[in-house]
Amino acid sequence: MSNTTDEQQIREILSKVPYPGFSRDIVSFGVVRGISCGAEITVQLVVSTNDTGVAAELRDRVSKALSSLPGQPPVKVLVDVQAPVQSAGQGPIPISGVKHVVAVASGKGGVGKSMVAVNFAAALSAQGLRVGLCDCDLYGPSVALMCGAKERPAADEAGNILPLVRHGVSIMSMGLLLEDDSPAVLRGPMVTRYSQQFLRNVAWGELDVLVLDLPPGTGDIQLTIVQTVPLAGAVIVTTPQEVALIDARKAVAMFQKTNVPILGIIENMAYFTAPGDSVKHAIFGSGGGEREAIRLGVPFLCSLPLDPAVGIASDAGTPIAISAPENTVSVLIAQAAASVALGLIPSFKLLREKPPISKCRQGA
């Protein structure tokens, strides 16, 4: 078997090794810079990170993956750790007019992340901040439906997309560009292109906070955003059971490895209270989100009940934070949003005292 064949075989094995904190593999990530075959296998990796643990984890993952090679030849893994370059034209670049960018993320789908993102943004707006909401879940966009937006967005003279304004929030979503039943069939390069267009080619104007509703997982979209946009931090949404917490930990690890602060964890669907029953029924277990926050040393923002009114409001296109601000979910999300804003904006206490937004500003 020739060295060329051996190298290709090794590269194929390495293409199944994920970069720590991401679902993307180290070959497509551009980490593998050299492979030498002979009596000893040598793999050269180059990474740009401030996380001292990444090199050791990569070395272990590659060594373990190559231990299955026929004959089990000795393997040497060399990792060159370089400091991230932040010179002009490289690294995260601020979005014009946007003061703070907050990502709402989850490791697992179906935990209510988009519901939290929509109501989080609406609550911030209701408390006096200028807020935008970008639906970065290109494959499963739901922000448009939850905000009651159906018309196609227009463009300004410079060719930038004009976001729609609903409930005091400027929104952009792939759902505004697709027919109701049309899927978003996109490959990796197109995903990167669209995610950047939604962030850079939308006329957001002057915003205090731009909320990003990220897709579940740790794939290309998340990677593109953390590499190109300076995030003020991330809010992680999970449900109490371990199967959701496992994936939430992966999302937390991704942000930590890319130096994005974790602003807090929100536990959704924590319990259900039947009508006329004051007993809290923990359908998916209890306390998992809070225990995880304590374990990770990050803020625990709130524990949200499972309330049918939330789904009804979302389907009707008016976030529960707007349609029923006295609802328990509305109150808790508003408190969580205020807690995050207090950490980002020193003057937020004054803004909180402003009256609720008018119907005219809501765009209803």
Short mmCIF file of the C-alpha atoms (twelve columns), coordinates in Angstrom:
data_MODEL
# 
_entry.id   MODEL 
# 
loop_
_atom_site.group_PDB 
_atom_site.id 
_atom_site.type_symbol 
_atom_site.label_atom_id 
_atom_site.label_alt_id 
_atom_site.label_comp_id 
_atom_site.label_asym_id 
_atom_site.label_seq_id 
_atom_site.Cartn_x 
_atom_site.Cartn_y 
_atom_site.Cartn_z 
_atom_site.pdbx_PDB_model_num 
ATOM 1   C CA . MET A 1   0.000   0.000  0.000  1 
ATOM 2   C CA . SER A 2   1.541   3.334  -1.028 1 
ATOM 3   C CA . ASN A 3   2.128   6.356  1.159  1 
ATOM 4   C CA . THR A 4   -0.417  8.315  -0.893 1 
ATOM 5   C CA . THR A 5   -3.071  5.720  -0.183 1 
ATOM 6   C CA . ASP A 6   -2.107  5.679  3.477  1 
ATOM 7   C CA . GLU A 7   -2.387  9.452  3.690  1 
ATOM 8   C CA . GLN A 8   -5.816  9.408  2.079  1 
ATOM 9   C CA . GLN A 9   -6.943  6.706  4.465  1 
ATOM 10  C CA . ILE A 10  -5.754  8.754  7.442  1 
ATOM 11  C CA . ARG A 11  -7.426  11.887 6.114  1 
ATOM 12  C CA . GLU A 12  -10.718 10.011 5.779  1 
ATOM 13  C CA . ILE A 13  -10.453 8.884  9.410  1 
ATOM 14  C CA . LEU A 14  -9.656  12.424 10.554 1 
ATOM 15  C CA . SER A 15  -12.659 13.759 8.619  1 
ATOM 16  C CA . LYS A 16  -14.813 12.023 11.237 1 
ATOM 17  C CA . VAL A 17  -13.050 13.668 14.195 1 
ATOM 18  C CA . PRO A 18  -15.002 16.733 15.418 1 
ATOM 19  C CA . TYR A 19  -13.271 19.898 16.576 1 
ATOM 20  C CA . PRO A 20  -13.817 20.310 20.358 1 
ATOM 21  C CA . GLY A 21  -17.101 22.068 20.999 1 
ATOM 22  C CA . PHE A 22  -18.321 21.792 17.399 1 
ATOM 23  C CA . SER A 23  -19.958 19.201 15.186 1 
ATOM 24  C CA . ARG A 24  -17.693 20.183 12.290 1 
ATOM 25  C CA . ASP A 25  -14.695 17.907 11.648 1 
ATOM 26  C CA . ILE A 26  -11.061 18.977 11.906 1 
ATOM 27  C CA . VAL A 27  -10.326 18.405 8.193  1 
ATOM 28  C CA . SER A 28  -13.059 20.731 6.914  1 
ATOM 29  C CA . PHE A 29  -12.188 23.086 9.773  1 
ATOM 30  C CA . GLY A 30  -8.690  23.464 8.229  1 
ATOM 31  C CA . VAL A 31  -6.907  22.239 11.353 1 
ATOM 32  C CA . VAL A 32  -4.993  19.372 9.648  1 
ATOM 33  C CA . ARG A 33  -1.909  20.880 8.012  1 
ATOM 34  C CA . GLY A 34  0.231   17.811 7.348  1 
ATOM 35  C CA . ILE A 35  0.265   13.998 7.365  1 
ATOM 36  C CA . SER A 36  3.446   11.955 7.204  1 
ATOM 37  C CA . CYS A 37  3.287   8.191  6.654  1 
ATOM 38  C CA . GLY A 38  5.988   5.617  7.291  1 
ATOM 39  C CA . ALA A 39  7.035   3.448  10.190 1 
ATOM 40  C CA . GLU A 40  5.481   6.163  12.321 1 
ATOM 41  C CA . ILE A 41  2.381   8.217  11.494 1 
ATOM 42  C CA . THR A 42  2.801   11.951 12.129 1 
ATOM 43  C CA . VAL A 43  -0.139  14.348 12.016 1 
ATOM 44  C CA . GLN A 44  0.477   18.102 12.154 1 
ATOM 45  C CA . LEU A 45  -2.390  20.261 13.486 1 
ATOM 46  C CA . VAL A 46  -2.552  24.049 13.700 1 
ATOM 47  C CA . VAL A 47  -5.193  25.755 15.864 1 
ATOM 48  C CA . SER A 48  -5.921  29.372 16.742 1 
ATOM 49  C CA . THR A 49  -7.356  29.518 20.241 1 
ATOM 50  C CA . ASN A 50  -6.887  30.956 23.718 1 
ATOM 51  C CA . ASP A 51  -8.212  27.744 25.293 1 
ATOM 52  C CA . THR A 52  -5.244  25.787 26.623 1 
ATOM 53  C CA . GLY A 53  -7.281  22.585 26.819 1 
ATOM 54  C CA . VAL A 54  -8.054  22.379 23.091 1 
ATOM 55  C CA . ALA A 55  -4.587  21.079 22.104 1 
ATOM 56  C CA . ALA A 56  -4.673  18.196 24.593 1 
ATOM 57  C CA . GLU A 57  -8.215  17.251 23.594 1 
ATOM 58  C CA . LEU A 58  -7.337  17.297 19.895 1 
ATOM 59  C CA . ARG A 59  -4.255  15.163 20.517 1 
ATOM 60  C CA . ASP A 60  -6.322  12.588 22.405 1 
ATOM 61  C CA . ARG A 61  -9.109  12.501 19.799 1 
ATOM 62  C CA . VAL A 62  -6.734  12.064 16.854 1 
ATOM 63  C CA . SER A 63  -4.639  9.402  18.621 1 
ATOM 64  C CA . LYS A 64  -7.762  7.451  19.543 1 
ATOM 65  C CA . ALA A 65  -9.174  7.694  16.007 1 
ATOM 66  C CA . LEU A 66  -5.922  6.437  14.421 1 
ATOM 67  C CA . SER A 67  -5.475  3.595  16.906 1 
ATOM 68  C CA . SER A 68  -7.708  1.483  14.640 1 
ATOM 69  C CA . LEU A 69  -5.250  1.559  11.716 1 
ATOM 70  C CA . PRO A 70  -4.112  -1.894 10.488 1 
ATOM 71  C CA . GLY A 71  -0.939  -2.980 12.266 1 
ATOM 72  C CA . GLN A 72  -1.426  -0.218 14.845 1 
ATOM 73  C CA . PRO A 73  1.621   1.849  13.833 1 
ATOM 74  C CA . PRO A 74  2.914   4.393  16.363 1 
ATOM 75  C CA . VAL A 75  1.183   7.768  16.024 1 
ATOM 76  C CA . LYS A 76  2.637   11.188 16.810 1 
ATOM 77  C CA . VAL A 77  0.257   14.154 16.928 1 
ATOM 78  C CA . LEU A 78  1.870   17.598 16.816 1 
ATOM 79  C CA . VAL A 79  -0.373  20.541 17.710 1 
ATOM 80  C CA . ASP A 80  0.785   24.080 16.959 1 
ATOM 81  C CA . VAL A 81  -1.317  26.481 19.072 1 
ATOM 82  C CA . GLN A 82  -1.404  30.032 17.762 1 
ATOM 83  C CA . ALA A 83  -3.050  33.055 19.375 1 
ATOM 84  C CA . PRO A 84  -6.164  34.218 17.485 1 
ATOM 85  C CA . VAL A 85  -5.386  37.042 15.083 1 
ATOM 86  C CA . GLN A 86  -7.499  40.157 15.635 1 
ATOM 87  C CA . SER A 87  -5.944  42.478 13.084 1 
ATOM 88  C CA . ALA A 88  -7.905  44.599 10.627 1 
ATOM 89  C CA . GLY A 89  -10.096 42.538 8.353  1 
ATOM 90  C CA . GLN A 90  -9.836  39.448 10.543 1 
ATOM 91  C CA . GLY A 91  -11.748 38.147 13.517 1 
ATOM 92  C CA . PRO A 92  -15.199 39.262 14.647 1 
ATOM 93  C CA . ILE A 93  -16.381 42.551 13.131 1 
ATOM 94  C CA . PRO A 94  -19.126 44.612 14.813 1 
ATOM 95  C CA . ILE A 95  -22.467 45.038 13.042 1 
ATOM 96  C CA . SER A 96  -22.984 48.675 12.128 1 
ATOM 97  C CA . GLY A 97  -25.298 50.454 14.562 1 
ATOM 98  C CA . VAL A 98  -25.659 47.462 16.896 1 
ATOM 99  C CA . LYS A 99  -24.317 47.903 20.425 1 
ATOM 100 C CA . HIS A 100 -24.774 44.387 21.821 1 
ATOM 101 C CA . VAL A 101 -25.400 41.021 20.137 1 
ATOM 102 C CA . VAL A 102 -26.913 38.268 22.297 1 
ATOM 103 C CA . ALA A 103 -27.279 34.708 21.021 1 
ATOM 104 C CA . VAL A 104 -30.102 32.478 22.243 1 
ATOM 105 C CA . ALA A 105 -28.980 28.897 21.722 1 
ATOM 106 C CA . SER A 106 -29.636 25.271 22.610 1 
ATOM 107 C CA . GLY A 107 -27.835 22.043 22.003 1 
ATOM 108 C CA . LYS A 108 -31.077 20.184 21.295 1 
ATOM 109 C CA . GLY A 109 -34.105 21.035 19.174 1 
ATOM 110 C CA . GLY A 110 -37.616 21.139 20.575 1 
ATOM 111 C CA . VAL A 111 -36.761 22.824 23.870 1 
ATOM 112 C CA . GLY A 112 -38.553 26.103 23.081 1 
ATOM 113 C CA . LYS A 113 -35.493 28.139 22.112 1 
ATOM 114 C CA . SER A 114 -37.273 30.229 19.477 1 
ATOM 115 C CA . MET A 115 -40.176 30.943 21.828 1 
ATOM 116 C CA . VAL A 116 -37.692 32.191 24.403 1 
ATOM 117 C CA . ALA A 117 -35.799 34.285 21.818 1 
ATOM 118 C CA . VAL A 118 -38.980 35.958 20.527 1 
ATOM 119 C CA . ASN A 119 -40.342 36.751 23.982 1 
ATOM 120 C CA . PHE A 120 -36.893 37.745 25.250 1 
ATOM 121 C CA . ALA A 121 -36.631 40.321 22.440 1 
ATOM 122 C CA . ALA A 122 -40.216 41.533 22.953 1 
ATOM 123 C CA . ALA A 123 -39.634 41.909 26.697 1 
ATOM 124 C CA . LEU A 124 -36.490 43.987 26.148 1 
ATOM 125 C CA . SER A 125 -38.364 46.230 23.713 1 
ATOM 126 C CA . ALA A 126 -41.281 46.632 26.119 1 
ATOM 127 C CA . GLN A 127 -38.790 47.822 28.736 1 
ATOM 128 C CA . GLY A 128 -37.527 50.630 26.526 1 
ATOM 129 C CA . LEU A 129 -34.629 49.220 24.526 1 
ATOM 130 C CA . ARG A 130 -34.174 49.334 20.742 1 
ATOM 131 C CA . VAL A 131 -34.195 45.656 19.805 1 
ATOM 132 C CA . GLY A 132 -33.670 43.531 16.710 1 
ATOM 133 C CA . LEU A 133 -34.293 39.801 16.281 1 
ATOM 134 C CA . CYS A 134 -32.475 37.777 13.636 1 
ATOM 135 C CA . ASP A 135 -33.725 34.257 12.955 1 
ATOM 136 C CA . CYS A 136 -30.492 32.383 12.205 1 
ATOM 137 C CA . ASP A 137 -32.240 29.002 12.045 1 
ATOM 138 C CA . LEU A 138 -32.268 28.878 8.247  1 
ATOM 139 C CA . TYR A 139 -33.620 25.329 7.999  1 
ATOM 140 C CA . GLY A 140 -36.418 25.705 10.543 1 
ATOM 141 C CA . PRO A 141 -37.309 29.417 10.723 1 
ATOM 142 C CA . SER A 142 -40.206 30.183 13.071 1 
ATOM 143 C CA . VAL A 143 -39.687 33.790 14.157 1 
ATOM 144 C CA . ALA A 144 -41.885 35.194 11.362 1 
ATOM 145 C CA . LEU A 145 -44.852 33.036 12.421 1 
ATOM 146 C CA . MET A 146 -44.399 33.776 16.121 1 
ATOM 147 C CA . CYS A 147 -44.255 37.518 15.417 1 
ATOM 148 C CA . GLY A 148 -47.199 37.549 13.013 1 
ATOM 149 C CA . ALA A 149 -45.124 38.678 10.013 1 
ATOM 150 C CA . LYS A 150 -46.123 37.415 6.567  1 
ATOM 151 C CA . GLU A 151 -45.155 40.016 3.958  1 
ATOM 152 C CA . ARG A 152 -41.864 39.985 2.086  1 
ATOM 153 C CA . PRO A 153 -39.291 42.542 3.281  1 
ATOM 154 C CA . ALA A 154 -38.338 45.400 0.944  1 
ATOM 155 C CA . ALA A 155 -34.896 46.846 0.265  1 
ATOM 156 C CA . ASP A 156 -33.486 50.352 0.588  1 
ATOM 157 C CA . GLU A 157 -31.634 52.290 -2.112 1 
ATOM 158 C CA . ALA A 158 -28.339 50.730 -1.066 1 
ATOM 159 C CA . GLY A 159 -29.758 47.232 -1.550 1 
ATOM 160 C CA . ASN A 160 -29.965 46.422 2.151  1 
ATOM 161 C CA . ILE A 161 -32.970 44.452 3.399  1 
ATOM 162 C CA . LEU A 162 -35.426 46.460 5.488  1 
ATOM 163 C CA . PRO A 163 -36.449 44.398 8.530  1 
ATOM 164 C CA . LEU A 164 -40.111 44.177 9.436  1 
ATOM 165 C CA . VAL A 165 -41.150 45.712 12.748 1 
ATOM 166 C CA . ARG A 166 -43.496 43.749 14.973 1 
ATOM 167 C CA . HIS A 167 -44.225 44.340 18.649 1 
ATOM 168 C CA . GLY A 168 -41.481 46.942 18.829 1 
ATOM 169 C CA . VAL A 169 -38.867 44.547 17.454 1 
ATOM 170 C CA . SER A 170 -37.090 44.708 14.074 1 
ATOM 171 C CA . ILE A 171 -37.096 41.162 12.697 1 
ATOM 172 C CA . MET A 172 -35.459 39.235 9.880  1 
ATOM 173 C CA . SER A 173 -36.086 35.570 9.116  1 
ATOM 174 C CA . MET A 174 -35.720 33.097 6.284  1 
ATOM 175 C CA . GLY A 175 -39.425 32.495 6.898  1 
ATOM 176 C CA . LEU A 176 -40.105 35.896 5.329  1 
ATOM 177 C CA . LEU A 177 -38.449 34.792 2.083  1 
ATOM 178 C CA . LEU A 178 -40.028 31.343 1.676  1 
ATOM 179 C CA . GLU A 179 -43.510 30.166 0.851  1 
ATOM 180 C CA . ASP A 180 -45.283 28.460 3.752  1 
ATOM 181 C CA . ASP A 181 -44.476 24.911 2.586  1 
ATOM 182 C CA . SER A 182 -41.127 25.584 0.890  1 
ATOM 183 C CA . PRO A 183 -38.051 24.024 2.496  1 
ATOM 184 C CA . ALA A 184 -34.727 25.845 2.700  1 
ATOM 185 C CA . VAL A 185 -32.470 23.491 0.730  1 
ATOM 186 C CA . LEU A 186 -28.995 24.859 1.377  1 
ATOM 187 C CA . ARG A 187 -25.472 23.476 1.376  1 
ATOM 188 C CA . GLY A 188 -22.724 24.667 3.719  1 
ATOM 189 C CA . PRO A 189 -21.395 27.607 1.622  1 
ATOM 190 C CA . MET A 190 -24.928 28.929 1.047  1 
ATOM 191 C CA . VAL A 191 -25.714 28.627 4.741  1 
ATOM 192 C CA . THR A 192 -22.683 30.766 5.541  1 
ATOM 193 C CA . ARG A 193 -23.655 33.285 2.870  1 
ATOM 194 C CA . TYR A 194 -27.243 33.666 4.059  1 
ATOM 195 C CA . SER A 195 -26.300 33.919 7.730  1 
ATOM 196 C CA . GLN A 196 -23.867 36.715 6.900  1 
ATOM 197 C CA . GLN A 197 -26.427 38.507 4.701  1 
ATOM 198 C CA . PHE A 198 -28.985 38.440 7.496  1 
ATOM 199 C CA . LEU A 199 -26.454 40.039 9.827  1 
ATOM 200 C CA . ARG A 200 -24.555 42.399 7.531  1 
ATOM 201 C CA . ASN A 201 -26.999 43.284 4.734  1 
ATOM 202 C CA . VAL A 202 -30.036 44.141 6.821  1 
ATOM 203 C CA . ALA A 203 -30.690 47.802 7.658  1 
ATOM 204 C CA . TRP A 204 -30.926 47.230 11.395 1 
ATOM 205 C CA . GLY A 205 -30.461 50.897 12.226 1 
ATOM 206 C CA . GLU A 206 -29.415 51.856 15.741 1 
ATOM 207 C CA . LEU A 207 -30.031 48.963 18.151 1 
ATOM 208 C CA . ASP A 208 -29.249 48.513 21.815 1 
ATOM 209 C CA . VAL A 209 -29.522 44.721 21.482 1 
ATOM 210 C CA . LEU A 210 -29.698 42.354 18.519 1 
ATOM 211 C CA . VAL A 211 -31.004 38.944 19.599 1 
ATOM 212 C CA . LEU A 212 -29.912 35.965 17.474 1 
ATOM 213 C CA . ASP A 213 -32.145 32.898 17.439 1 
ATOM 214 C CA . LEU A 214 -29.548 30.235 16.619 1 
ATOM 215 C CA . PRO A 215 -30.412 26.777 15.266 1 
ATOM 216 C CA . PRO A 216 -29.961 23.840 17.645 1 
ATOM 217 C CA . GLY A 217 -26.604 22.121 17.755 1 
ATOM 218 C CA . THR A 218 -23.045 23.295 17.090 1 
ATOM 219 C CA . GLY A 219 -22.744 23.333 13.300 1 
ATOM 220 C CA . ASP A 220 -21.698 25.663 10.473 1 
ATOM 221 C CA . ILE A 221 -24.082 28.513 11.309 1 
ATOM 222 C CA . GLN A 222 -22.953 28.731 14.921 1 
ATOM 223 C CA . LEU A 223 -19.314 28.479 13.894 1 
ATOM 224 C CA . THR A 224 -19.677 31.243 11.286 1 
ATOM 225 C CA . ILE A 225 -21.381 33.569 13.748 1 
ATOM 226 C CA . VAL A 226 -18.946 33.145 16.641 1 
ATOM 227 C CA . GLN A 227 -16.027 33.677 14.249 1 
ATOM 228 C CA . THR A 228 -17.413 36.783 12.530 1 
ATOM 229 C CA . VAL A 229 -19.618 38.607 15.062 1 
ATOM 230 C CA . PRO A 230 -18.486 39.919 18.478 1 
ATOM 231 C CA . LEU A 231 -21.103 38.358 20.749 1 
ATOM 232 C CA . ALA A 232 -21.838 40.029 24.084 1 
ATOM 233 C CA . GLY A 233 -22.810 36.571 25.276 1 
ATOM 234 C CA . ALA A 234 -25.141 33.609 24.919 1 
ATOM 235 C CA . VAL A 235 -28.306 32.512 26.702 1 
ATOM 236 C CA . ILE A 236 -28.708 28.720 26.750 1 
ATOM 237 C CA . VAL A 237 -32.200 27.190 26.696 1 
ATOM 238 C CA . THR A 238 -32.784 23.635 27.905 1 
ATOM 239 C CA . THR A 239 -35.440 21.406 29.404 1 
ATOM 240 C CA . PRO A 240 -34.882 19.635 32.755 1 
ATOM 241 C CA . GLN A 241 -34.180 16.089 31.552 1 
ATOM 242 C CA . GLU A 242 -30.681 14.738 31.088 1 
ATOM 243 C CA . VAL A 243 -31.111 14.048 27.354 1 
ATOM 244 C CA . ALA A 244 -31.510 17.801 26.803 1 
ATOM 245 C CA . LEU A 245 -28.822 18.786 29.295 1 
ATOM 246 C CA . ILE A 246 -26.242 16.630 27.498 1 
ATOM 247 C CA . ASP A 247 -26.684 18.731 24.372 1 
ATOM 248 C CA . ALA A 248 -26.897 21.970 26.359 1 
ATOM 249 C CA . ARG A 249 -23.433 21.213 27.763 1 
ATOM 250 C CA . LYS A 250 -22.105 20.910 24.206 1 
ATOM 251 C CA . ALA A 251 -23.537 24.328 23.339 1 
ATOM 252 C CA . VAL A 252 -21.976 25.825 26.473 1 
ATOM 253 C CA . ALA A 253 -18.618 24.214 25.642 1 
ATOM 254 C CA . MET A 254 -18.719 25.621 22.104 1 
ATOM 255 C CA . PHE A 255 -19.191 29.173 23.356 1 
ATOM 256 C CA . GLN A 256 -16.595 28.794 26.097 1 
ATOM 257 C CA . LYS A 257 -14.011 27.492 23.633 1 
ATOM 258 C CA . THR A 258 -14.618 30.530 21.417 1 
ATOM 259 C CA . ASN A 259 -14.453 32.978 24.351 1 
ATOM 260 C CA . VAL A 260 -18.158 33.898 24.282 1 
ATOM 261 C CA . PRO A 261 -19.546 34.594 27.789 1 
ATOM 262 C CA . ILE A 262 -22.492 32.501 28.990 1 
ATOM 263 C CA . LEU A 263 -25.063 35.035 30.200 1 
ATOM 264 C CA . GLY A 264 -27.231 32.384 31.774 1 
ATOM 265 C CA . ILE A 265 -29.371 29.259 31.438 1 
ATOM 266 C CA . ILE A 266 -33.152 29.245 31.031 1 
ATOM 267 C CA . GLU A 267 -34.976 26.028 31.875 1 
ATOM 268 C CA . ASN A 268 -38.153 25.626 29.811 1 
ATOM 269 C CA . MET A 269 -41.070 23.202 30.314 1 
ATOM 270 C CA . ALA A 270 -40.030 22.786 33.941 1 
ATOM 271 C CA . TYR A 271 -43.488 21.863 35.209 1 
ATOM 272 C CA . PHE A 272 -47.176 21.864 34.336 1 
ATOM 273 C CA . THR A 273 -50.046 23.040 36.523 1 
ATOM 274 C CA . ALA A 274 -53.440 21.699 35.468 1 
ATOM 275 C CA . PRO A 275 -56.406 24.123 35.539 1 
ATOM 276 C CA . GLY A 276 -57.792 24.293 39.070 1 
ATOM 277 C CA . ASP A 277 -54.783 22.383 40.390 1 
ATOM 278 C CA . SER A 278 -52.052 24.151 42.348 1 
ATOM 279 C CA . VAL A 279 -49.766 21.108 42.182 1 
ATOM 280 C CA . LYS A 280 -46.705 21.437 39.933 1 
ATOM 281 C CA . HIS A 281 -46.294 18.315 37.792 1 
ATOM 282 C CA . ALA A 282 -42.646 17.866 36.711 1 
ATOM 283 C CA . ILE A 283 -43.302 16.109 33.407 1 
ATOM 284 C CA . PHE A 284 -39.677 16.209 32.251 1 
ATOM 285 C CA . GLY A 285 -38.032 16.001 35.661 1 
ATOM 286 C CA . SER A 286 -37.101 18.956 37.824 1 
ATOM 287 C CA . GLY A 287 -34.157 21.169 38.649 1 
ATOM 288 C CA . GLY A 288 -31.850 19.969 35.884 1 
ATOM 289 C CA . GLY A 289 -31.263 23.423 34.426 1 
ATOM 290 C CA . GLU A 290 -30.489 25.014 37.779 1 
ATOM 291 C CA . ARG A 291 -28.138 22.204 38.798 1 
ATOM 292 C CA . GLU A 292 -26.313 22.541 35.484 1 
ATOM 293 C CA . ALA A 293 -25.974 26.306 35.927 1 
ATOM 294 C CA . ILE A 294 -24.487 25.781 39.388 1 
ATOM 295 C CA . ARG A 295 -22.118 23.112 38.063 1 
ATOM 296 C CA . LEU A 296 -20.937 25.392 35.237 1 
ATOM 297 C CA . GLY A 297 -20.761 28.463 37.431 1 
ATOM 298 C CA . VAL A 298 -23.106 30.521 35.222 1 
ATOM 299 C CA . PRO A 299 -26.300 32.432 36.136 1 
ATOM 300 C CA . PHE A 300 -29.584 30.527 36.292 1 
ATOM 301 C CA . LEU A 301 -32.053 32.990 34.790 1 
ATOM 302 C CA . CYS A 302 -35.422 31.299 35.305 1 
ATOM 303 C CA . SER A 303 -37.498 28.125 35.244 1 
ATOM 304 C CA . LEU A 304 -40.476 28.390 32.878 1 
ATOM 305 C CA . PRO A 305 -43.676 26.351 33.234 1 
ATOM 306 C CA . LEU A 306 -45.291 24.436 30.387 1 
ATOM 307 C CA . ASP A 307 -48.290 26.644 29.565 1 
ATOM 308 C CA . PRO A 308 -50.641 26.033 26.595 1 
ATOM 309 C CA . ALA A 309 -51.251 29.784 26.415 1 
ATOM 310 C CA . VAL A 310 -47.686 30.259 25.198 1 
ATOM 311 C CA . GLY A 311 -48.225 28.027 22.165 1 
ATOM 312 C CA . ILE A 312 -51.563 29.649 21.386 1 
ATOM 313 C CA . ALA A 313 -50.004 33.122 21.502 1 
ATOM 314 C CA . SER A 314 -47.068 32.029 19.318 1 
ATOM 315 C CA . ASP A 315 -49.351 30.497 16.687 1 
ATOM 316 C CA . ALA A 316 -51.452 33.678 16.696 1 
ATOM 317 C CA . GLY A 317 -48.373 35.771 15.937 1 
ATOM 318 C CA . THR A 318 -48.312 37.757 19.188 1 
ATOM 319 C CA . PRO A 319 -45.662 36.766 21.762 1 
ATOM 320 C CA . ILE A 320 -47.071 35.956 25.194 1 
ATOM 321 C CA . ALA A 321 -44.861 38.739 26.615 1 
ATOM 322 C CA . ILE A 322 -46.997 41.200 24.616 1 
ATOM 323 C CA . SER A 323 -50.442 39.558 24.631 1 
ATOM 324 C CA . ALA A 324 -50.416 38.594 28.324 1 
ATOM 325 C CA . PRO A 325 -47.609 40.389 30.191 1 
ATOM 326 C CA . GLU A 326 -49.048 39.185 33.509 1 
ATOM 327 C CA . ASN A 327 -48.678 35.532 32.507 1 
ATOM 328 C CA . THR A 328 -46.104 33.650 34.610 1 
ATOM 329 C CA . VAL A 329 -43.969 32.866 31.546 1 
ATOM 330 C CA . SER A 330 -44.085 36.537 30.487 1 
ATOM 331 C CA . VAL A 331 -43.050 37.769 33.921 1 
ATOM 332 C CA . LEU A 332 -40.180 35.303 34.247 1 
ATOM 333 C CA . ILE A 333 -38.795 35.991 30.752 1 
ATOM 334 C CA . ALA A 334 -39.080 39.747 31.353 1 
ATOM 335 C CA . GLN A 335 -37.090 39.346 34.582 1 
ATOM 336 C CA . ALA A 336 -34.485 37.212 32.810 1 
ATOM 337 C CA . ALA A 337 -34.199 39.735 29.960 1 
ATOM 338 C CA . ALA A 338 -33.834 42.591 32.459 1 
ATOM 339 C CA . SER A 339 -31.128 40.674 34.326 1 
ATOM 340 C CA . VAL A 340 -29.136 40.177 31.108 1 
ATOM 341 C CA . ALA A 341 -29.632 43.805 30.038 1 
ATOM 342 C CA . LEU A 342 -28.455 45.075 33.426 1 
ATOM 343 C CA . GLY A 343 -25.171 43.256 32.862 1 
ATOM 344 C CA . LEU A 344 -24.705 44.786 29.397 1 
ATOM 345 C CA . ILE A 345 -26.121 48.306 29.650 1 
ATOM 346 C CA . PRO A 346 -25.251 50.406 32.744 1 
ATOM 347 C CA . SER A 347 -28.123 52.835 32.090 1 
ATOM 348 C CA . PHE A 348 -30.742 50.088 31.762 1 
ATOM 349 C CA . LYS A 349 -32.287 50.833 35.173 1 
ATOM 350 C CA . LEU A 350 -33.460 54.170 33.803 1 
ATOM 351 C CA . LEU A 351 -34.788 52.593 30.627 1 
ATOM 352 C CA . ARG A 352 -36.790 50.036 32.612 1 
ATOM 353 C CA . GLU A 353 -38.833 52.823 34.142 1 
ATOM 354 C CA . LYS A 354 -40.182 53.959 30.755 1 
ATOM 355 C CA . PRO A 355 -43.855 53.192 29.989 1 
ATOM 356 C CA . PRO A 356 -44.738 50.177 27.796 1 
ATOM 357 C CA . ILE A 357 -44.429 50.579 24.034 1 
ATOM 358 C CA . SER A 358 -47.432 51.991 22.218 1 
ATOM 359 C CA . LYS A 359 -49.594 49.990 19.816 1 
ATOM 360 C CA . CYS A 360 -48.277 52.148 17.000 1 
ATOM 361 C CA . ARG A 361 -44.686 51.209 17.783 1 
ATOM 362 C CA . GLN A 362 -45.643 47.555 18.050 1 
ATOM 363 C CA . GLY A 363 -46.555 47.576 14.371 1 
ATOM 364 C CA . ALA A 364 -49.630 45.552 15.206 1 
# 
